[in-house]
Amino acid sequence: MAMRIYLDWNATTPLRPEAKAAMAHAWEIGGNPSSVHAEGRQARRLVEEARAAVASAVSAEAPNVIFTSGGTEANSLALTPGLRRGKGPAMERLLTSAIEHTSVLAGGRFAQDAIRTIGVTRSGIVDLDRLRRMLDGPPALVSIMLANNETGAIQPVAEAARLVHEAGGLLHVDAIQALGKIPFDLASAGADLLSLSAHKIGGPKGVGALVLAEGLEGLVPLLRGGGQEKGRRAGTEDVAGIAGFGAAAKSALVGCGQEACREEGLRARLEAGLVQTPGALVFASEAERLPNTVLFAVPGVRAETAVIGFDLAGVAVSAGSACSSGKVQPSHVVEAMGYGSELAQGAVRLSLGWSTTEADIDLALQAWRKLADGLLRGRRNTA
């Protein structure tokens, strides 16, 4: 089989060896973590060790980590009407940025008429002036991601938190793409609720977490039944998956700074090659971004065509978010940034990871040049 190059790390990452080993160990333990016998206590210990590791990764308290089936469930659980801090006011409405993941844009359990969207700048950064104006009114839960999954643009969540808290609101931060890529924690993000996902950091798919700040009340479970996760998420815990999440959380923070610098250099190399294509545009290039993420488009080239062309050349990339059930759809992020539908339909994301090399970048660029040359030549011939 010909060698393939994987440049879709924002969609999912390979399983880290540490996570694989932790999961293999967990599979050897047969007990239910809710059982009180020795086997059950063994399983419970693995769950609680992983809970402590995930909490430590974001400087939170372990009891405030709720394990879920992934980032989508964590986001959906967070968006609960009636949330409050202590004896403070209950949240009556929801404000989300226009570039959020679709699981946030869906609004959780808020009624549609209680949801409003915060615009973003041309650089893909949430408009804080607009947020300030929108906070005038009943208490609001605000949801702003820490780093965009398509452009990589890092959002000013700490500044947003200050505005939100001054207005008596609460802030939910989707930090799923940021963990292990940039330094942050629950306090520095100013978050009252924080969403995480295992498979974005080298853990298994199907496991995530919602992390709560101290004093948060009013969270209503999505799943009811047993008393697992302190009654906040019913269902027997996925012990192996959770163990893998904990191991990945520990590993993801080791050497994070050096890896970020390395990936940033590779990203610069990649972008320098991409922009040699006439008309090529790298979105949010003027914003502070994740070191591993590039979203670009060329007028007249559809994302579906580019993704298939890359794939046939042995390079795995994506058209924005991977959460569209295999369908290539126009990027709502690009549209929210004020670009037209043509560019939104052509946005292609390349994202790097710890095993990406300079040779990978050069081969991907070689594949792109051949692909772009054919596509653009065909367009000129039909003009």
C-alpha positions in Angstrom: 0.0 0.0 0.0 1.3 3.4 -1.0 2.4 5.7 1.9 -0.3 8.1 2.9 0.0 11.5 4.6 -2.4 12.4 7.4 -3.2 16.1 7.6 -6.6 15.9 9.4 -5.5 16.0 13.0 -8.3 18.4 14.0 -10.8 15.8 13.0 -9.2 13.1 15.1 -5.7 12.1 16.2 -4.0 8.7 16.2 -4.2 6.9 19.5 -1.2 7.6 21.7 0.7 4.6 22.9 0.1 5.6 26.5 -3.6 5.7 25.9 -3.6 2.4 24.2 -1.7 0.8 27.1 -4.1 2.3 29.6 -7.1 1.0 27.7 -5.6 -2.5 27.4 -5.1 -2.6 31.1 -8.7 -1.5 31.7 -10.1 -4.2 29.5 -8.5 -6.7 31.8 -10.7 -5.5 34.6 -14.2 -6.9 34.5 -15.9 -5.0 37.2 -18.6 -2.4 37.0 -17.3 0.8 38.5 -20.6 1.2 40.4 -20.2 -2.1 42.1 -18.8 -2.3 45.7 -16.9 -5.5 45.4 -13.2 -5.7 44.7 -13.6 -5.9 40.9 -15.9 -2.9 40.9 -13.5 -0.9 43.1 -10.6 -1.7 40.7 -12.7 -0.3 37.8 -13.7 2.7 39.9 -10.1 3.5 40.8 -9.2 3.7 37.1 -12.1 6.0 36.4 -11.1 8.3 39.3 -7.4 8.3 38.4 -8.4 9.4 34.9 -10.8 12.0 36.3 -7.9 13.5 38.4 -5.6 13.5 35.3 -8.2 15.4 33.1 -8.9 17.8 36.0 -5.2 18.4 36.4 -4.8 19.2 32.7 -7.0 22.2 33.1 -6.3 23.0 36.8 -9.8 22.0 37.9 -11.1 20.0 40.8 -11.5 16.3 40.1 -15.1 16.1 41.4 -16.1 18.8 38.9 -15.2 16.6 35.9 -18.2 14.9 34.3 -17.3 12.2 31.8 -19.5 12.1 28.6 -19.6 10.2 25.3 -17.6 13.0 23.6 -17.4 16.7 22.9 -20.9 17.0 21.4 -22.5 15.6 24.5 -20.4 17.8 26.7 -21.4 20.9 24.8 -25.1 19.8 24.8 -25.0 19.2 28.6 -23.4 22.6 29.2 -26.2 24.5 27.4 -28.7 24.2 30.2 -31.3 26.9 31.0 -31.4 27.8 34.7 -27.7 27.5 35.4 -26.4 29.7 38.2 -23.5 30.4 40.4 -24.4 29.9 44.0 -27.4 32.0 44.8 -26.9 34.2 41.7 -29.5 34.6 38.9 -30.5 31.7 36.7 -29.5 31.9 33.1 -32.6 32.7 30.9 -31.0 33.0 27.4 -28.1 31.8 25.4 -25.6 33.8 23.3 -23.3 31.8 21.0 -20.6 33.1 18.6 -21.4 32.5 14.9 -18.3 30.2 14.5 -19.1 27.7 17.1 -19.3 23.9 16.5 -22.7 22.8 15.3 -23.3 21.1 18.7 -23.3 24.5 20.3 -25.2 26.3 17.5 -27.9 23.8 18.0 -28.5 25.5 21.4 -28.8 22.6 23.8 -32.0 22.8 25.7 -32.6 26.5 25.2 -35.7 27.4 23.3 -34.9 28.8 19.9 -36.4 32.2 20.7 -34.0 32.4 23.7 -30.9 32.0 21.5 -29.0 34.8 19.8 -25.8 34.7 17.7 -22.7 36.9 18.3 -21.0 38.0 15.1 -17.3 37.8 14.3 -14.8 39.9 12.6 -13.3 39.4 9.2 -10.4 37.7 11.0 -12.7 35.2 12.6 -12.6 36.7 16.1 -15.7 37.1 18.2 -16.9 40.8 18.2 -16.6 41.8 21.8 -18.3 45.1 21.3 -21.3 43.3 19.9 -21.2 40.9 22.8 -21.2 43.8 25.3 -24.3 45.2 23.7 -26.1 41.8 23.6 -25.4 41.2 27.3 -27.8 44.1 28.2 -30.9 42.2 29.3 -31.8 39.1 31.3 -28.9 36.9 32.5 -27.3 35.0 29.7 -25.2 31.9 29.3 -22.5 32.7 26.7 -20.8 30.0 24.7 -17.5 30.9 22.9 -14.9 28.3 21.8 -11.3 28.8 22.8 -9.9 28.0 19.4 -11.9 27.5 16.2 -11.8 24.0 14.8 -11.7 25.3 11.1 -9.5 28.4 11.1 -7.6 27.7 14.3 -8.3 31.3 15.4 -7.8 31.7 19.1 -10.7 33.6 20.7 -10.4 36.3 23.5 -12.3 34.2 26.0 -10.7 35.8 29.1 -11.9 39.3 27.9 -15.3 37.8 27.1 -15.5 36.2 30.5 -14.9 39.6 32.2 -17.8 41.2 30.2 -20.1 38.2 30.8 -19.5 38.1 34.5 -19.8 41.8 35.0 -23.3 41.4 33.4 -24.2 38.6 35.7 -23.9 35.9 33.1 -22.0 32.6 32.9 -19.4 31.5 30.2 -19.2 28.1 28.6 -15.9 27.5 26.7 -15.6 24.8 24.1 -11.8 24.0 24.5 -11.8 20.8 22.5 -9.4 21.9 19.8 -7.1 23.9 22.3 -6.1 21.2 24.8 -2.5 20.1 24.2 -1.9 22.8 21.6 -1.9 26.0 23.6 -1.5 26.7 27.3 -4.7 27.5 29.3 -6.7 26.4 32.3 -10.2 26.8 33.7 -9.3 30.0 35.5 -7.3 31.7 32.7 -10.1 31.0 30.3 -12.6 32.5 32.8 -14.8 29.6 32.1 -17.7 28.4 34.3 -18.1 25.3 32.1 -15.4 23.8 29.8 -15.8 21.1 27.2 -13.1 18.6 26.3 -12.8 15.6 24.0 -10.3 12.6 24.2 -9.8 11.9 20.5 -8.5 15.4 19.8 -5.4 14.7 22.1 -4.5 11.2 21.2 -7.2 9.5 23.3 -10.0 7.2 22.1 -13.1 8.3 20.2 -16.4 8.4 22.1 -15.1 9.9 25.4 -15.3 13.6 26.5 -15.8 15.7 29.6 -17.6 18.7 30.9 -15.6 20.5 33.5 -17.4 22.8 36.0 -16.1 25.7 38.0 -16.6 25.7 41.7 -20.0 26.9 42.9 -21.9 26.2 39.7 -25.4 25.0 40.2 -28.5 24.1 38.2 -27.0 21.6 35.8 -29.7 19.3 34.6 -28.6 15.8 33.3 -29.3 15.0 29.7 -29.4 11.2 30.5 -31.4 10.1 33.5 -31.4 6.7 35.2 -28.6 5.6 37.5 -26.6 7.8 39.8 -23.3 7.7 37.9 -21.2 10.9 37.6 -22.7 12.2 40.9 -26.2 12.0 39.3 -25.1 14.3 36.4 -24.8 11.8 33.6 -26.5 8.4 33.9 -25.1 5.2 32.4 -22.2 2.9 33.2 -18.9 4.6 32.6 -16.8 3.5 29.6 -13.9 2.5 31.9 -11.4 1.7 29.1 -12.2 4.8 27.2 -12.0 7.0 30.3 -8.7 5.4 31.2 -7.4 6.2 27.7 -8.6 9.8 28.1 -6.7 10.2 31.3 -3.5 8.8 29.9 -3.8 11.0 26.8 -4.4 14.1 29.0 -1.2 13.5 30.8 0.8 12.9 27.6 -0.6 15.8 25.7 0.9 18.4 28.0 4.4 16.9 28.0 6.6 19.1 25.7 3.5 21.0 24.5 5.5 24.2 24.0 8.3 22.7 21.9 5.8 20.8 19.8 3.8 24.0 19.2 6.9 25.8 17.9 7.7 22.8 15.6 4.2 22.7 14.2 4.1 26.5 13.7 7.2 26.2 11.6 5.6 23.4 9.5 2.5 25.5 9.1 4.5 28.5 7.8 6.1 26.1 5.3 2.8 24.8 4.2 1.2 28.2 3.9 4.1 29.6 1.9 3.5 26.9 -0.6 -0.3 27.2 -0.8 -0.3 30.9 -1.4 1.8 30.4 -4.5 -1.4 29.3 -6.2 -3.1 32.3 -7.9 -6.0 33.6 -5.8 -5.3 31.3 -2.8 -6.5 32.8 0.5 -5.6 31.6 4.0 -8.4 32.4 6.4 -7.6 34.2 9.7 -4.0 34.4 8.8 -3.7 37.8 10.6 -5.2 36.4 13.8 -3.5 34.4 16.6 -4.1 30.8 15.7 -3.5 27.3 16.8 0.0 26.3 15.5 -1.2 23.3 13.6 -4.2 24.6 11.6 -4.6 26.0 8.0 -7.9 26.8 6.4 -7.6 28.0 2.8 -9.6 28.4 -0.4 -9.0 29.2 -4.1 -11.9 30.9 -6.0 -13.5 28.5 -8.4 -12.2 25.3 -6.6 -14.8 23.5 -4.6 -13.8 21.8 -1.4 -15.3 18.5 -2.3 -13.2 18.4 -5.5 -10.0 19.4 -3.6 -10.5 16.9 -0.8 -11.1 14.0 -3.2 -8.1 15.1 -5.3 -5.9 15.2 -2.2 -7.2 11.8 -1.1 -6.4 10.2 -4.5 -2.9 11.7 -4.2 -2.5 10.0 -0.8 -3.1 13.0 1.4 -5.9 13.1 4.0 -7.4 16.6 4.5 -10.9 17.8 5.2 -13.5 20.5 4.2 -13.7 22.3 7.6 -15.4 20.3 10.4 -15.5 16.5 10.1 -18.9 16.4 11.8 -21.1 16.4 8.7 -21.7 12.7 8.2 -19.3 12.6 5.3 -21.1 15.4 3.5 -19.0 18.4 2.2 -21.0 21.5 3.1 -20.2 25.2 2.8 -18.2 26.4 5.8 -20.5 28.3 8.2 -17.3 29.7 9.7 -16.1 31.3 6.5 -19.6 32.7 5.8 -19.8 34.2 9.4 -16.5 35.9 8.7 -18.1 37.8 5.8 -16.7 35.9 2.8 -19.0 34.9 0.0 -20.6 31.5 -0.7 -18.0 30.7 -3.3 -15.1 30.7 -0.8 -17.3 29.1 1.8 -17.9 26.2 -0.6 -14.1 25.9 -1.3 -12.7 26.0 2.2 -10.2 23.2 2.8 -8.6 22.5 6.2 -5.1 21.0 6.7 -4.2 20.3 10.3 -0.9 18.9 11.6 0.2 16.8 14.5 3.1 15.3 16.4 4.2 12.9 13.7 3.9 15.4 10.8 7.3 16.0 9.1 8.7 18.5 6.6 8.7 15.7 4.1 4.9 15.3 4.6 4.4 19.0 4.0 6.5 19.0 0.9 4.7 16.0 -0.5 1.3 17.5 0.3 2.3 20.7 -1.5 3.5 18.7 -4.5 0.1 17.0 -4.6 -1.7 20.3 -4.3 0.3 21.9 -7.1 -0.6 19.1 -9.5 -4.2 19.2 -8.4 -4.5 23.0 -8.6 -2.8 23.2 -11.9 -5.2 20.7 -13.5 -8.3 22.4 -11.9 -7.3 25.9 -12.8 -6.2 25.0 -16.3 -9.6 23.3 -16.9 -11.3 26.4 -15.6 -9.3 28.7 -17.9 -10.1 26.4 -20.9 -13.8 26.6 -20.3 -13.8 30.4 -19.6 
